[in-house]
Amino acid sequence: MKSGVLLFFCICGLLCPSYLSAVSETGIGVEWDQGSRTCVVASGNYARMHRLNNGALMVAYEGGGNVYTKKSLDNGKSWSLPARAFAAFDYKQGTATCRVNCANPEFVQLPNGNILIACNYRPSQAEVYPFSIAVTQSTNSGVTYQSPKVVFKAAPRSSEGCWEPAPLVLPDGTVQLYFANESPYASTDEQEISMISSSDMGVNWTTVTTKVCFRAGHRDGMPVPIVSGKDIIVAIEDNVNGQFNPYIVRRSIVKGWSPFVSGYSSDRYRAHAEALPPNVYAGAPYLIRTDQGAHVLSYQTTVTAGVDWTLSTMAVVAADSTGKGFRNVSYPFSVPAGKNTLWNSLVDLGGGNVAAIASTNAYSESTGIWMITGKVVNYDAVTEVEPVTVENPAVAYPNPFFSQLNIPYSVKEGFSLVEVIITNLLGGIVDRLEACHDMAGSYCMQWQPAGLSEGTYLYTVCINGMRTTTGKALH
């Protein structure tokens, strides 16, 4: 994955994005339980989590150039000691020596019960060792791992590398391994999604790659494949509009990827129901399908940050069983200004419950791996906003409003910082109001927007970083 200069709009100040949401009044979304936030790994990065056949949760993550796994038997409340799946190593070629680090772990449990983990070998020096995709297996539920095996080699330079492997098991037991691949495009900045496969539970792999998708002149990256009904759905990041945004490529399992999904194929579509603003970065997508048929998609975005993509935060949207028209953005983690949540993922916990997993420096001095649980909600069952003309302690008024919206709230202790964040239905921040009260009591914030378009707006009241009120208001 090449780095580049990305331009975004800036929203300054301290926000509480984990409580911002854009409910479209239709479809499904995710509401997060802030009290469930748990540290999985004190120092680590790029975590992927799945439930094993025995009911345990397993997480794979990067740490110090190695890849480790941990398990939880109580749904993520506590975690085992780590087991090392891949180890960084030194490689010598002639007089040159370089460190080869292990990155981007992702795993599946095979039909035979083995755990297959893939990772990206990344040399620290060019022209010594090739960027590669390697796999290993555990036959004892992640206690120990076999010697790794390299299954794909790109060039020994990052401009022609390979990245972000993601395995998938098809209903017939075939194992596919998807990854971002720059190696066919030595003279350009293009990138495709490639795939190799195994018909013997990951022992042997095809030596010729299958081109899954490619948009000429652009970069398809960070694939996350899932099986959804009779289809394979792959979430990718696509920079056709300049910034990376989540896109979906899909095919029936029977048809497969021949021919590949081109840039303007009907088998490729924008993930969001409504296009994001053109200057908003929304990369590194992750996709799951819940046991109840909902599709939930995460990505990292600068919608609450400035021009630096490394200050992205995690956003989540959802769609129904079709896997199309993702909406109702939510932000699982509350992240102060200057902090981030990067390389995020999701896991289905069953029964309509999901968890978000993030690499974040928001809660300690180092970057650690945190998880938070949420509930998939059907907003089609939400009652329409009723007109309100008099003050209610829990409801903004008047509603609908014309020139001023009064937003009441109460603080239980003195020296409380209050933030009211107004968003539109796409999750974009429209305005932010702040107040500080040195005494407990009931107060009211007045929002007097100028030049505001007609429509539905969402307000969130945060007191000392904790959400107390959310609601809709018509203008």
TALINWO-V328756 format. One record per pair of residues at least 24 apart in sequence whose ideal C-beta (glycine too) atoms are under 8 Angstrom apart, sorted by the first residue. I is the first residue (numbers start at 1). J is the second residue. Records with the same first field share a line. If there is no record, write none. Layout:
# TALINWO-V328756
I=J, J
This chain:
# TALINWO-V328756
1=161, 163, 164, 180, 221, 222
2=158, 159, 182, 189, 219
6=243, 281, 302, 307, 309
7=243, 279, 307
8=243, 279, 280, 281, 302, 305, 306, 307, 309
9=277, 279, 280, 302
10=305, 306, 307
11=303, 304, 305, 306, 429, 432
12=306, 337
13=337, 432, 434
14=336, 337, 419
15=304, 335, 337, 419, 421, 429, 432
16=334, 419, 421, 460, 462, 465, 467
17=303, 304, 313, 331, 333, 334, 335
18=331, 332, 333, 334, 335
19=331, 334, 421, 460, 462, 467, 470
20=304, 329, 330, 331, 421, 423, 427, 429, 458, 460
21=328, 329, 330, 331, 423, 427, 458, 460, 470
22=327, 328, 329, 423, 424, 425, 426, 427, 428, 458
23=328, 379, 382, 425, 458, 472
24=273, 327, 328, 379, 425
25=379, 382, 384, 425, 456, 472
26=327, 379, 380
27=273, 318, 319, 320, 325, 327, 328, 378, 379, 380
28=294, 318, 319, 320, 328, 376, 377, 378, 379, 380
29=317, 318, 327, 328, 329, 330, 376, 377, 379
30=296, 316, 318, 328, 330, 332, 354, 374, 375, 376, 377
31=330, 374, 375, 377
32=330, 332, 356, 372, 373, 374
33=372, 373, 374, 375
34=334, 372, 466, 467
36=371, 372, 373
37=333, 363, 370, 371, 372
38=76, 77, 370, 371, 372
39=363, 364, 368, 369, 370
40=70, 76, 79, 357, 368, 369, 370, 371
41=68, 70, 79, 82, 368, 369
42=364, 366, 368
43=366, 367, 368
44=68, 359, 367, 368, 369
45=342, 343, 359, 367, 369
46=103, 104, 105, 343, 359
47=343, 345, 357, 358, 359, 369
48=105, 106, 107, 345, 357
49=345, 347, 355, 357, 371
50=107, 108, 109, 347
51=347, 348, 349, 350
52=109, 115, 141
53=109, 113
54=141
56=141
57=347
58=107, 115, 142
59=357, 369
60=85, 105, 106, 107, 117
61=105, 369
62=102, 103, 104, 105
64=88
65=99, 101, 102
66=102
67=102, 103, 105, 117, 119
69=107, 115, 117, 138, 142
71=141, 142
75=349
76=355, 371, 373
83=138, 142, 143, 144, 145
84=145
85=117, 119, 136, 138, 142, 145
86=117, 119, 134, 136, 145, 148
91=123, 128, 129
93=128, 129
96=125, 127, 128
97=128
98=123, 124, 125, 128, 129
99=123, 124, 125
100=124, 129
102=134
104=163, 164, 165
106=164, 165, 166, 167
107=167
108=167, 168, 169, 175
110=137, 169, 175, 201, 202
111=169, 173, 201
112=201
113=139, 141
114=138, 139, 201, 202
115=141, 142
116=167, 175, 201, 202
117=145
118=165, 166, 167, 177, 179
119=148, 165
120=162, 163, 164, 165, 179
121=150
122=161
123=156
126=156, 157, 158
127=156, 157
128=156
129=156
130=154, 155, 156
131=155, 156, 157, 158, 160, 161, 162, 163
132=162
133=162, 165, 177, 179
135=167, 177, 202, 205
137=202
151=177, 196, 205
152=177, 179, 194, 196, 205, 209
154=181, 182, 183
155=183, 186
159=186
160=185, 186
162=194
163=221, 222
164=221, 222, 223
166=223, 224, 225
167=202
168=225, 226, 227, 232
169=227
170=227, 232, 253
171=227, 253
173=199, 201
174=198, 199
175=199, 201, 202
176=225
177=205
178=212, 223, 225, 234
179=223
180=220, 221, 222, 223
181=209
188=217
189=219
190=214, 216, 217, 218, 219
191=219, 220, 221
192=220, 260
193=220, 221, 223, 234, 236, 249
195=257
210=256, 257, 258, 260
211=257, 260
212=249, 257, 260, 261
213=249, 257, 260, 261, 262, 268
214=260, 261, 262, 263
215=240, 262, 263, 268
216=262, 263
218=263
219=244
220=247
221=283
222=283, 284, 285
224=285, 286, 287
226=287, 288, 289
227=253, 289
228=289, 295, 321, 323
229=321
230=254
231=323
233=287, 289, 295, 323
234=287
235=271, 285, 286, 287, 297
236=285
237=282, 283, 284, 285, 299
238=268
241=275, 278
242=278, 279
243=278, 279, 280, 281, 282, 283
244=281, 282, 283, 284
245=270, 271, 272, 276, 280, 282, 283
246=270, 271, 272, 282, 283, 285, 297, 299, 326
247=271
248=287, 323, 324
250=323
269=324
271=297, 317, 326
272=317, 325, 326, 327
273=319, 325, 326, 327
274=327, 425, 426
276=426
277=428
281=309, 312
282=315
283=309, 312
284=342, 343, 344
286=344, 345, 346
287=346
288=346, 347, 348, 354
289=323, 348
290=348, 350, 352, 354, 376
291=348, 350, 351
292=351, 352, 376
293=320, 321
294=318, 319, 320, 321, 352, 376
295=319, 320, 321, 322, 323, 326
296=346, 348, 354, 376
297=326
298=344, 345, 346, 356
299=344
300=340, 341, 342, 343, 344
303=427, 428, 429
304=331, 335, 429
305=340
310=340, 342
311=338, 339, 340
312=340, 341, 342
313=340, 341
314=341, 344, 356, 358
315=427
316=346, 356, 374
318=376
328=379
329=426, 427
330=374
332=356, 358, 372, 374
333=358, 360, 362, 370, 372
334=362, 465
335=360, 362
336=362
349=373
352=376
385=456, 472, 473, 474
391=444
393=442
394=469
395=471
396=459, 471, 473
399=472, 473, 474
400=473, 474, 475
401=473, 474, 475
402=475
403=448
404=446, 447, 448
405=446, 447, 459, 473, 475
406=444, 445, 446, 447
407=433, 444, 445, 446, 447, 459, 461, 469
408=442, 443, 444, 445
409=442, 443, 444, 445, 461, 463, 468, 469
410=440, 441, 442, 443, 468
411=437, 440, 441, 443, 463
412=440
413=440
414=438, 439, 440
416=440, 463, 464
417=463, 464, 465
418=443, 445, 461, 462, 463
419=461, 462, 463
420=445, 447, 459, 460, 461, 462
421=459, 460, 462
422=447, 449, 457, 458, 459
423=457, 458, 460
424=455, 457, 458
425=455, 456, 458
430=457
449=475
